[in-house]
Amino acid sequence: MTERPQHGSARPGGRTARTRAAVLAAALHELDETGFAGLTLDKLAARSGVHVSTIRRRWRSVEGVVVDLMAQHSKTIATPDSGEFRQDLYELAEAIAGFHAQPRSRNLVEAMVAAAAYDPHIADLVRGAFIARTEVVTALVHRAVDRGEVPPGTDAYEVIAALSAPFYYRLLIMRGSIDERLVRASAEAAYRAARGGVFGGEGAGG
Amino acid sequence: MTERPQHGSARPGGRTARTRAAVLAAALHELDETGFAGLTLDKLAARSGVHVSTIRRRWRSVEGVVVDLMAQHSKTIATPDSGEFRQDLYELAEAIAGFHAQPRSRNLVEAMVAAAAYDPHIADLVRGAFIARTEVVTALVHRAVDRGEVPPGTDAYEVIAALSAPFYYRLLIMRGSIDERLVRASAEAAYRAARGGVFGGEGAGG
């Protein structure tokens, strides 16, 4: 199969990659300084040195840049592999909490969700980014199934969603900050439910 | 204490109440027809017959109207009282799912969260609306404590947040629709965690 490289993905490390790095770095700075509400393509262009028409061609909008930034950023969360399911869930919860403890990450999430409300294209990007992110992390559930810690047939996506959901609820709905208590409760609730077959598997049917 | 009635809350059933009803009904229609992205104060004025300056004075913005509508709407979810904690949680999860099954409710939530990202005043309104809403529903947790079904000292807000969070995660982050499986898993996970003292109380400490 000879496919034409997707626009913007050609030549890793080359000019395209440098352009992306510059624009995402500029977005990060702007989000830190003024938050999402003040972000414009012109500001991104001025700070990154990339022409505004190039930014618009590649990302369509400020929101497109933000989702790309979020996708890149969330890759910095490693998938725990402690050898124990409960410990893995606690470590993942800690990592999610640590990620959202940075105001810039919180701004990013807010910006993404807000943008998705106005633009179905952005909504698809958000969905894709979170599905891709979740898929990576489900490895810890599959390992737990292999070790016999959770029932075979457990839906790994549901486990990760159950663990993650309380953080977004706290941030976006209750508008509060994330604390250690939320970390522990989210991990422990997901652990007990998964062990008990709440997310499918042999113990299911509650 | 003689307090001046809060602006806009005077004379229930009178002109102020009729104005509010007309504007909220207009917002509901517009959200059903075109979603939040197309909502403007002018459209609300045209449909409700209320002057745009009156709407702006009372609600400040389209977002202010939407949060008011959400607060009013969420009151239609009753607090279950079946005599059994698990059943109460299932019924509440069903009610939340039923609420969000309406496209208008989904639009409302999207609109609120988006607006909160851009305006700290709206963020406070959202927070206040959800805290007030949660407070009502915590009655079912207090009854479960009284019946000895969950440990004394259980944080009722955390139980309701744990039950609710997966719905908002599904809607806002994973951009999917709510299904029966999510209803069951959310209720059951919250039930087991609360019973086990995950949300404080005697069994706490994980």
HADDOCK unambig.tbl for C-alpha pairs under 7 A between the chains (distance, minus, plus):
assign (segid A and resid 37 and name CA) (segid B and resid 118 and name CA) 5.43 0.50 0.50
assign (segid A and resid 110 and name CA) (segid B and resid 117 and name CA) 5.51 0.50 0.50
assign (segid A and resid 111 and name CA) (segid B and resid 117 and name CA) 6.60 0.50 0.50
assign (segid A and resid 113 and name CA) (segid B and resid 114 and name CA) 6.54 0.50 0.50
assign (segid A and resid 113 and name CA) (segid B and resid 172 and name CA) 6.49 0.50 0.50
assign (segid A and resid 114 and name CA) (segid B and resid 113 and name CA) 6.54 0.50 0.50
assign (segid A and resid 114 and name CA) (segid B and resid 114 and name CA) 3.79 0.50 0.50
assign (segid A and resid 114 and name CA) (segid B and resid 117 and name CA) 6.46 0.50 0.50
assign (segid A and resid 117 and name CA) (segid B and resid 110 and name CA) 5.51 0.50 0.50
assign (segid A and resid 117 and name CA) (segid B and resid 111 and name CA) 6.58 0.50 0.50
assign (segid A and resid 117 and name CA) (segid B and resid 114 and name CA) 6.47 0.50 0.50
assign (segid A and resid 118 and name CA) (segid B and resid 37 and name CA) 5.38 0.50 0.50
assign (segid A and resid 123 and name CA) (segid B and resid 175 and name CA) 6.97 0.50 0.50
assign (segid A and resid 126 and name CA) (segid B and resid 173 and name CA) 6.96 0.50 0.50
assign (segid A and resid 127 and name CA) (segid B and resid 173 and name CA) 6.51 0.50 0.50
assign (segid A and resid 127 and name CA) (segid B and resid 174 and name CA) 5.07 0.50 0.50
assign (segid A and resid 127 and name CA) (segid B and resid 175 and name CA) 5.83 0.50 0.50
assign (segid A and resid 130 and name CA) (segid B and resid 174 and name CA) 6.57 0.50 0.50
assign (segid A and resid 162 and name CA) (segid B and resid 166 and name CA) 6.33 0.50 0.50
assign (segid A and resid 165 and name CA) (segid B and resid 165 and name CA) 5.32 0.50 0.50
assign (segid A and resid 165 and name CA) (segid B and resid 166 and name CA) 5.22 0.50 0.50
assign (segid A and resid 165 and name CA) (segid B and resid 169 and name CA) 5.17 0.50 0.50
assign (segid A and resid 166 and name CA) (segid B and resid 162 and name CA) 6.32 0.50 0.50
assign (segid A and resid 166 and name CA) (segid B and resid 165 and name CA) 5.23 0.50 0.50
assign (segid A and resid 168 and name CA) (segid B and resid 169 and name CA) 6.66 0.50 0.50
assign (segid A and resid 169 and name CA) (segid B and resid 165 and name CA) 5.17 0.50 0.50
assign (segid A and resid 169 and name CA) (segid B and resid 168 and name CA) 6.65 0.50 0.50
assign (segid A and resid 172 and name CA) (segid B and resid 113 and name CA) 6.49 0.50 0.50
assign (segid A and resid 173 and name CA) (segid B and resid 126 and name CA) 6.97 0.50 0.50
assign (segid A and resid 173 and name CA) (segid B and resid 127 and name CA) 6.51 0.50 0.50
assign (segid A and resid 174 and name CA) (segid B and resid 127 and name CA) 5.09 0.50 0.50
assign (segid A and resid 174 and name CA) (segid B and resid 130 and name CA) 6.58 0.50 0.50
assign (segid A and resid 175 and name CA) (segid B and resid 123 and name CA) 7.00 0.50 0.50
assign (segid A and resid 175 and name CA) (segid B and resid 127 and name CA) 5.86 0.50 0.50
assign (segid A and resid 185 and name CA) (segid B and resid 198 and name CA) 5.73 0.50 0.50
assign (segid A and resid 185 and name CA) (segid B and resid 199 and name CA) 6.44 0.50 0.50
assign (segid A and resid 188 and name CA) (segid B and resid 198 and name CA) 6.84 0.50 0.50
assign (segid A and resid 189 and name CA) (segid B and resid 189 and name CA) 6.36 0.50 0.50
assign (segid A and resid 189 and name CA) (segid B and resid 193 and name CA) 5.10 0.50 0.50
assign (segid A and resid 189 and name CA) (segid B and resid 198 and name CA) 6.83 0.50 0.50
assign (segid A and resid 192 and name CA) (segid B and resid 193 and name CA) 6.99 0.50 0.50
assign (segid A and resid 193 and name CA) (segid B and resid 189 and name CA) 5.09 0.50 0.50
assign (segid A and resid 198 and name CA) (segid B and resid 185 and name CA) 5.73 0.50 0.50
assign (segid A and resid 198 and name CA) (segid B and resid 188 and name CA) 6.83 0.50 0.50
assign (segid A and resid 198 and name CA) (segid B and resid 189 and name CA) 6.83 0.50 0.50
assign (segid A and resid 199 and name CA) (segid B and resid 185 and name CA) 6.44 0.50 0.50
